[in-house]
Amino acid sequence: MSATQGVLSDTELKHAIREGWIAAGAAFLDDQLQPASLDLRLGETAYRLRASFLPGAGARVQDRLDDELVMHKIDLTGGAVLETGCVYLVQVQEELALPEHIHGAANPKSSTGRVDVFTRLITDGAASFDHISPGYHGPMWAEISPCTFSVLVRTGSRLSQLRLRRGQANPVRDVDFSMDLSLKGPVGFRAKRHSGVIDVDRIGGYDPRDFWEPMEARGGRVVLDPGQFYIFASKENVLIPPDEAAEMAPIRPELGEFRAHYAGFFDPGFGVAPHEGRAVLEVRSRDVPFIVEDAQPVGKLVFEKLSGPVERLYGEAGSSYQGQGLKLSKHFARWK
């Protein structure tokens, strides 16, 4: 087994499962493994919280779930609706027993971010979200906050992804990307408030017009309203080489009053010819209305080397987003 530093590929993630670095009460599913990440499955119980929290050094998440913090418990085995404006915590089925030279990071899956469900991973002793310390042993918990649409989830639903690294993160390059407001037809979509519930495991089953409004750009610009959620596309094609992985980095605060992504992992093979594709941007304005213009910089992709070769590149086993342009999440039928 190679000891090369970098992001663990699917080959090494399989090795990690065999060695017990990653374990679960249920058998792992083949499609949980992405080229450079692992989908995490929700467990059986959701805790409705009064507020988000971090356990802090030396504290277990489970020990914080007392009557002061937990409003009520929800059984997910038969499915349950998580409401907008609420904070939930669910232990995922996977647990970790990492060697001292392995650490990790988490991110929402693409489909999670595109329906404005904010998820963050928490571990015992954590002082920050979405970070798994080197050598961590213990459970993982998904904090889930639906922001625009209420969602139906169940035991086994996958909202988050885990990426493991050997050694320190060592970016090889950064690539800036911008917003495309020159598209023919809609240049983006604005989420409708007070829409129906979205079942996160239902693919292509919803009419997008029940949940989204198409947007036009006048003079190559649009105005973002505070508190609204938008979907746009990057002007640039995104290509992730077979020996690299990438992650979206947030826009610098001084470049604008908005956030341009929730879900940020790009796996090796994304956008490889003949499937050239764009990055989809999950955009939310902050406290004031803000004008964005065509080709305005909105963020960057940070590339890292893989620590070993992949068995299966992104899209080789099918994908909802390979070769994408401006595209809503896989839950929606194609916009017509």
C-alpha positions in Angstrom: 0.0 0.0 0.0 1.5 3.3 -1.1 2.4 5.8 1.7 2.2 8.8 -0.7 0.6 11.9 0.8 -2.6 13.3 -0.6 -6.4 12.7 -0.8 -7.3 9.0 -0.4 -8.7 7.5 -3.6 -11.5 4.9 -3.8 -8.8 2.2 -3.9 -7.4 3.3 -0.5 -10.9 4.0 0.9 -11.6 0.3 0.3 -8.4 -0.6 2.0 -9.4 1.7 4.9 -12.7 -0.2 5.2 -11.0 -3.6 5.2 -8.5 -2.4 7.8 -11.3 -1.1 10.1 -10.4 2.6 9.8 -14.0 3.1 8.6 -16.7 0.8 10.1 -20.5 0.7 10.1 -23.3 -1.4 11.6 -24.6 -2.1 8.1 -22.7 -3.4 5.1 -21.2 -0.7 2.9 -22.9 -0.2 -0.5 -20.9 -0.1 -3.7 -22.2 3.3 -4.7 -21.3 4.9 -1.4 -17.7 5.0 -2.6 -16.9 7.9 -4.9 -13.6 8.3 -6.6 -12.2 10.3 -3.7 -14.9 10.4 -1.1 -17.4 8.3 0.8 -21.1 9.0 1.2 -22.3 8.9 4.8 -25.7 7.4 5.8 -28.0 8.7 8.4 -28.8 6.6 11.4 -32.1 5.9 13.1 -32.7 9.0 15.3 -32.8 12.7 14.6 -32.5 15.1 17.6 -34.3 18.4 17.2 -32.0 20.9 18.8 -32.5 24.4 20.4 -29.3 25.5 18.8 -26.2 24.4 17.0 -23.1 23.6 19.1 -19.6 22.2 19.2 -18.7 19.8 22.0 -15.1 21.2 22.5 -12.0 19.4 23.6 -12.5 16.3 25.7 -16.3 16.3 25.4 -18.5 13.6 23.7 -21.4 14.7 21.4 -23.7 12.2 23.0 -23.1 13.6 26.5 -24.3 17.0 25.3 -27.7 15.7 24.2 -29.6 16.5 27.4 -33.0 18.0 28.0 -31.6 21.5 27.9 -30.4 21.1 24.3 -32.7 18.5 22.8 -36.3 19.6 22.1 -37.5 16.1 20.9 -36.3 12.9 19.2 -37.6 11.8 15.8 -37.6 8.2 14.5 -36.1 8.1 11.0 -36.6 4.4 10.3 -39.9 5.0 8.5 -39.0 8.5 7.2 -39.6 11.9 8.7 -39.8 15.5 7.6 -37.1 17.9 8.8 -38.6 21.4 8.8 -37.0 24.7 7.5 -35.5 27.0 10.1 -34.8 24.1 12.5 -31.5 22.4 13.6 -31.3 18.6 13.7 -28.5 16.3 14.7 -28.2 12.7 13.4 -25.5 10.2 14.1 -24.3 8.7 10.9 -23.9 4.9 10.5 -20.2 5.1 9.8 -17.6 5.4 12.5 -13.8 6.0 12.4 -10.7 4.5 13.9 -8.1 6.5 12.0 -4.3 6.0 12.2 -2.3 9.0 13.4 -1.3 10.0 9.9 -4.8 10.1 8.5 -7.3 13.0 8.9 -10.4 14.1 7.2 -12.9 16.7 6.0 -16.6 16.6 5.3 -18.9 18.5 2.9 -22.6 18.3 1.9 -23.3 16.2 -1.2 -24.0 18.2 -4.4 -27.7 17.3 -4.2 -27.9 18.4 -0.6 -26.5 21.8 -1.3 -28.7 22.4 -4.3 -31.8 22.2 -2.3 -30.4 24.6 0.3 -30.0 22.0 3.1 -27.0 23.1 5.2 -25.1 20.1 6.7 -22.0 20.0 8.8 -20.2 17.1 10.4 -19.4 17.0 14.2 -17.1 14.6 16.0 -16.3 14.1 19.7 -14.0 16.7 21.0 -14.4 18.9 17.9 -13.6 22.6 18.1 -14.6 23.1 14.5 -17.1 21.7 12.0 -16.3 19.4 9.1 -12.8 18.6 10.4 -11.7 15.1 11.5 -8.5 15.2 13.5 -5.6 12.9 12.7 -6.0 9.6 14.5 -9.7 10.2 15.5 -11.5 7.3 17.0 -15.3 7.6 17.4 -18.7 8.4 15.9 -19.7 11.1 13.5 -22.8 13.3 13.6 -24.5 15.2 10.8 -26.0 18.6 11.8 -28.8 19.3 9.3 -30.5 22.7 8.8 -33.0 22.9 5.9 -33.0 26.6 4.9 -35.6 26.9 2.1 -37.3 23.5 1.5 -38.4 21.1 4.2 -37.0 17.6 3.4 -38.1 14.1 3.9 -35.2 11.8 5.1 -34.9 8.3 6.4 -32.4 5.9 7.9 -29.8 5.4 5.1 -30.3 8.8 3.4 -27.0 10.3 2.3 -26.6 14.1 2.8 -22.8 14.3 3.5 -19.5 13.1 2.1 -16.3 12.3 3.9 -12.8 12.8 2.3 -9.7 11.4 4.0 -6.1 12.6 3.6 -2.7 11.2 4.3 -0.4 13.9 5.6 -1.1 17.6 5.6 -3.3 19.2 2.9 -0.9 20.3 0.1 -2.7 22.2 -2.7 -1.0 22.0 -6.1 -2.8 25.0 -7.6 -5.9 27.3 -7.4 -8.2 28.1 -10.3 -10.6 31.0 -10.1 -14.1 30.8 -11.5 -16.8 33.3 -12.3 -20.6 33.5 -12.7 -22.2 33.0 -16.1 -25.0 35.5 -16.7 -24.9 35.3 -20.5 -26.8 32.0 -21.0 -29.7 31.8 -23.4 -32.9 31.1 -21.5 -32.7 31.2 -17.7 -29.3 32.4 -16.3 -30.3 31.0 -12.9 -33.1 29.9 -10.6 -34.5 31.5 -7.5 -36.0 29.2 -4.9 -39.7 29.7 -4.1 -40.6 29.9 -0.4 -43.4 27.9 1.1 -43.0 25.1 -1.4 -43.7 21.4 -0.8 -41.5 18.9 0.9 -38.6 17.3 -1.0 -37.9 13.6 -0.5 -34.1 13.5 -0.7 -34.2 9.9 -2.1 -36.7 10.6 -4.8 -34.9 11.2 -8.2 -36.5 13.2 -11.0 -39.9 13.2 -9.3 -40.6 16.9 -8.9 -41.7 19.6 -11.3 -39.1 22.3 -10.9 -41.7 25.0 -11.5 -43.3 24.2 -8.2 -40.1 25.0 -6.4 -38.1 27.5 -8.6 -38.5 30.7 -10.6 -36.3 31.2 -13.7 -34.2 34.3 -13.7 -33.1 36.6 -16.5 -30.1 38.9 -16.6 -30.8 42.5 -17.8 -27.7 44.1 -19.1 -25.7 41.1 -17.9 -26.6 41.6 -14.2 -29.0 40.4 -11.6 -29.8 41.6 -8.1 -29.6 39.1 -5.2 -32.1 39.7 -2.5 -31.2 39.1 1.2 -32.3 35.7 2.5 -33.1 34.3 -1.0 -31.4 31.2 -2.4 -30.2 30.9 -6.0 -28.7 28.4 -8.4 -26.3 29.7 -11.1 -23.5 28.1 -13.2 -19.8 29.0 -13.6 -18.7 30.5 -16.8 -15.7 28.2 -16.9 -15.7 24.5 -17.6 -14.3 22.4 -14.7 -11.9 19.6 -15.4 -10.6 17.4 -12.5 -7.7 15.2 -13.8 -7.7 11.5 -12.9 -4.8 11.9 -10.3 -6.3 15.0 -8.5 -9.3 16.0 -6.4 -10.6 19.5 -5.9 -12.7 21.5 -3.4 -14.5 24.8 -3.8 -13.2 27.6 -1.6 -15.5 30.4 -0.5 -15.3 33.8 -2.0 -13.3 36.3 -0.1 -15.6 38.6 1.9 -14.2 41.7 0.4 -15.3 40.5 -3.1 -19.0 40.6 -2.4 -22.0 40.3 -0.1 -22.9 36.7 -0.9 -21.9 33.1 -0.4 -21.4 31.1 -3.6 -21.4 27.4 -2.5 -22.4 24.9 0.2 -21.2 21.6 -1.4 -17.6 21.8 -2.6 -16.0 18.4 -3.4 -15.1 17.6 -7.0 -13.9 14.1 -7.6 -11.3 13.0 -10.2 -12.8 12.5 -13.7 -15.4 15.3 -13.4 -15.6 17.2 -16.7 -13.3 14.9 -18.6 -13.9 14.9 -22.3 -16.4 14.4 -23.9 -18.3 15.4 -20.8 -17.2 19.0 -20.3 -19.2 20.6 -17.5 -19.5 23.6 -15.3 -19.6 24.1 -11.6 -23.0 24.8 -10.2 -23.1 27.7 -7.7 -25.4 27.6 -4.6 -25.7 31.3 -3.9 -27.2 33.2 -1.0 -27.0 36.9 -0.5 -26.0 38.2 3.0 -27.5 41.2 4.7 -28.1 43.7 1.8 -29.3 43.4 -1.8 -26.2 42.9 -4.0 -25.7 43.2 -7.8 -23.7 40.5 -9.5 -22.6 40.8 -13.1 -21.6 38.4 -15.9 -18.0 37.0 -15.4 -17.9 38.3 -11.9 -15.4 36.3 -9.8 -17.2 34.2 -7.2 -14.6 31.7 -5.9 -11.9 29.3 -6.6 -11.2 25.6 -6.9 -8.3 24.2 -4.8 -6.6 21.2 -6.4 -4.8 18.4 -4.5 -3.0 15.3 -5.5 -4.4 11.9 -4.8 -2.4 9.5 -2.7 -3.0 6.6 -5.1 -4.8 5.7 -8.4 -8.6 5.5 -8.6 -10.5 2.3 -9.7 -13.4 4.3 -11.1 -13.5 7.9 -12.3 -16.4 10.2 -11.6 -19.3 9.4 -13.9 -18.1 5.9 -15.0 -20.9 4.3 -13.0 -23.4 6.9 -13.9 -23.9 10.4 -12.5 -26.6 13.0 -12.4 -24.0 15.8 -12.8 -21.3 14.7 -15.2 -21.3 17.1 -18.2 -23.7 19.5 -16.4 -24.4 23.1 -17.3 -26.9 25.1 -15.3 -28.6 22.3 -13.5 -30.9 21.9 -10.5 -30.5 19.0 -8.2 -31.3 15.4 -9.3 -34.7 15.5 -7.5 -36.2 17.7 -10.3 -37.3 16.9 -13.8 -35.5 18.8 -16.5 -36.6 22.4 -16.9 -38.6 23.0 -20.0 
